[in-house]
Amino acid sequence: MLNNAQQINTNNPRESRVVSDGDYVIKTPVSTNKSHIAEWLRKQRYANMVVGNLLAYKDKVGGYFIPKIINISDDENPSVREERVLGNPITAEYFAKLSPEQQESIYKNFSNFLHDINYCNPVHDLDYQLGDGFADIIEKIKPYLPTADITKITRAHELFKSHQEVTASLVFSHGDMNENNIFYDKDTDTLSIIDFAEAKYENADYMFNHDISKLPWLDINKLIQEYAKISPNIRIKSNPYMLKLFNDLRSIQWTGESLISQPKNSKIYTMILHENITQLDKDYMSVIEYIKNSKQHNEPQRGL
């Protein structure tokens, strides 16, 4: 029956062949390899779960359309039947031809969608943990290090504990945002998003500045401004040096543990610690400079 149907995604589909079926579409796997088909079906079931959670989200602000998956067939002819979206993929050329009002509608409804999908699952604050034993390790390695080095470690640790909020939130995201997965219909002013097989938790900074920013028509700062209106508590911008500072402190902790357990190699581990502390001091100053510049430019920590 599908052999005579019109294929919609004709631009070298990677995983799914999509054909029209009235108000619905039918997806079938491109590959005939059994293991590939099994993985394809797993992704379709996962996408169905994500879509179900999103559509059931009680507090969603709406303004967009997500197609329901009607059924998934895993027999000898595996397929997925789902609602068909209206409109066209939002390419740079298509977006440029829209009116300012239509473009504003896309930004607003896209930010509504992002709010809803990353609130379907709890939003987390990234929390790097050194553990309760860090201070004890530092106390035990004091005899091996100059007082100035111990001061640098303590100072960096205090900064790290008090400024973890400059790391971005962890949010649930679409995960594969490209122009073939986002549609707009001018007649109904409807934004539609499809293909949720790659949806996952990711750093909010990454979501905006790597995943979503791949859309060629998108002004990412404009989208973040819209998003911040409805999700003001999500931290989007990350201090790029905070993870380095954490890794420096972790390296000092591990090297210190080795120094304590193998005092016969104290000179070797003391030398390694000195190198680690030199790097720690550089990254500490970078964090200080970053925070200082952010305050000077009056940049909210939730956005760019």
N, C-alpha and C positions, 0 to 999 in steps of 0.2 A: 504493500500500500504506500510505503514511503518513497518508493523508487521514483514515482512521478511527481512527488511533492517538490516545492520550490525551496532550495537551500538558501538560508538567509546569510549565514556567516561564510562568505566565499573567499575571504582573504586569508588563505593558508591557516585554517584552524589547527591549533596545537593538539587539543584533547577531544573536543566535542564537535560533531557535525550537527547543525541546527536547521530544522526545516519548519516551515509554517504549517499551521493546522487551524485555520480560522482564528479564533480568539486565543489560541494556545500555540505553543511551540513544542516540538519533540526533539530531544537531544539524544544522540547516539554516539558511542565512542568511535574515534577515528581509527584507533589501533584494533587489530584483531588478535593481538597477543593476550593469552589468558590472564597472565599476571598483571598486565596493563589494564585490562578490563576490570579486574578485581579492585585495583587501586582507583580506577575511575568511579566505580560504584561506591567505594568508601567515601570518596570526596563528595559525591552527590548526596549521600545520606547525611554527611556532616553539614553540607550546605543547607539541607532541609531542616536540620536541627537549629542552625543559626537563624534562618529565616523565620522559623516558628517562634523562637524566642523574641526576635525583633518585633514581629507582628503582634505578639501578645503583650508587649511592653505597655503597661497601663498609662504611664505619664508621658508618652511620646508626644512631641509638639507637632509632628506630622508635616504635611506639605510635600510629600514625595510618595512614590509608588514602589513597592517591592512585590515582584510576582510570586504568587504562591506556587509551590510544587505540588501538583495534583497527585501524581503517583510515580513510583520508581519500580520499574520492572527488571528483575534480575534473572529472567529465564534465558533461553538460548539466544534471544534477541534483546539484549539489555537496552533500556531506554528510560528517559525521564520525560514526563509530560508536565509542563508548567504554563502559567498564564503568560500571555504575550505582552510586552511593553509597547507603548506608543512612542512615536517620534523617531528621531535620528540620533546616532552617536554624536556626542559633542566633540567635534574636531575644532581646531583653531579657526578654520575657514567658516564652519557653521556658526560658531559662537560670534564671530565678527559681524555676521549678517543680522544678528538679533538686535532688537531695540534695547536701549538702556534699561527700560523697565523689565524686559525679559531677562537680561543679564543679571539685574539685581535679584530677581526672583530665583534664579539658579543659585546664586551665592547664599541667599537666605535659606532655601530649602536644603541645600547641600550641608550647610552647617547644622540644620535641624537633624538631618540624617546622622551626621557624625556624633552629635550629642546622644541620640537614641541608641546607636549601635554600641558605643562604648559605655553606656549605662545599663545595657542589658545584663552585663556582668559587672561585678564590683570594680571600681576604679581604685588602683593601688598607688601609694607613694613608694617610689623606689627606696629601698632601705638597705644600704650596705652595712654589714655587721662585722666588726672585728672581734666580738666576743668579750666576755667579762675578764678573760685571762690576759688581755693586752697590757693593762696597767701593771699586772704582776710581773710580766716578762720584762717590761721596761725597768722596773725596780731592781730586778735581778741582774740586769746587764750594766747597771750604773758603774760598778767598779772597773769595767773594761773600756769605758768611753769618757772623753772629756765632758766637763759640765756643760759646755756650750752645745755639744751634740745632743745631750739629754734635753736641754732646753728647747732645741729645735724640734725634737720629736714630740715633746709635751705640747708645745705651742701649735704644731700642725694638727695633733690629735684633737685639741680643744676647738680649733677652727672647723675641723671636719664634723665633729659632733654638733656644732651650733649652726652649720650652714648647709646641711644636707638638703634643705628645702630648695636649693638652687638646681636640683636635679629634676628632670621632667617626670610627670606622672606616668604610670603604666596603664594603658587603656586598651579596650577591645576594639579592633579595627577591621575594616574590609580586607586589607592585606594585598589586594591586587587591583588597585585603582588605575585604570587606563581608559582611554577614550572609547574602547569597545565595550566597557562595562557601565557607562553612564550615558543616559539618553535624556533628551528633552523634546517635548511635543508643544509646538507653538500654539496649536489650536486650543488645547486644554490647559496650557500653562502648567504642565506636569513634568516633574523631574523623576526619572526612574533609575534604579540601580540594580544590577544583576550580578550573578556569579559570585557566590559567597564561599566557595570551596577553600579559599586561602585565608579566611578570616581567622584572626588570632590576637593574642595580647602582644602589644609592642609599645616601646617608648613613645610618648606623645610627640616628642621632638622628631623622632624618626618618622612617625606617621605623617606629620605635616611636611617636613622638609626633605623627605626622600620618597615616600610612597605617593602621597597626593600631589606633590610638586611636579611629578612627571607629566601631569596633564598640561599640554602645551598652551592652553588658553588661560590658565589659571593665574591670578594674582594671589600668591599665597598669603601675603600680609593682609589683603582685603578679606580673605576667607577667615583668617585667624581673628580679625576684628569682629566679624559676624559671629563666629563661634564663641568668643569670649562674652558676648552679650547673654548667652543662655547657659554657658558653662564657665562661670568666672572662677571657680575653684580648681580647675584643672591647670596644672603647671605644664606649660608647653616648652618653654625655653630651658635648655640645660647649660650649666657651666661646663664647658668642654674639658676643664682641668680637674673637676671633682673626682672623676673615676681614676685619673692618674694619681691623685693624692691618696685615694683609698688603696690603690695597688702598691704605692710606696710604703704606706704604713703596714700593709699586709706582709710585704717583703721583709721589712724590719722585724716584724713579729716572728716570722718563720726563721730568719737568720739568728735572731736572739735565742729562739728555742734550741737551735743547733749549737749555739755557743755555750749555753748552759749545760746541755747534755754531753758535750764533748769538749771540756776545758783544755784538753791537750792540744787542740787545734785553735786555741783562742786567738792567735795572731791572724790566722787565715780569716776567721769569721769576723774579727774586729775590722779587718781591712774591707771585707764585703759590706759590713755595716756602715763604714765611713762612706763608701761609694753610694750606698742607698740613701744615706742622710744628705749627701750633697745633692742628689736628684730630688729628694723630698723638699729641700729648701727652695730649689728652683720652682717646683710645682706649687709650693706654698705661696710664693711671691706672685705666681701667675693667678692663683685663685684670688688673692688680695686685690690684684690689679683689675681682674674681671669684675669683682663685686664693686669696687670703687668706680669703675667706668659705668656700670649699670645704674648706680645711684646718680651719677652726674647727668646721665641721659634720661633719668626718671623713667626707666623701663620697668613695667610691671613684670613680676616673675612668672606670671601665667602666660605671657605672650611675647611676641617679637616687637 
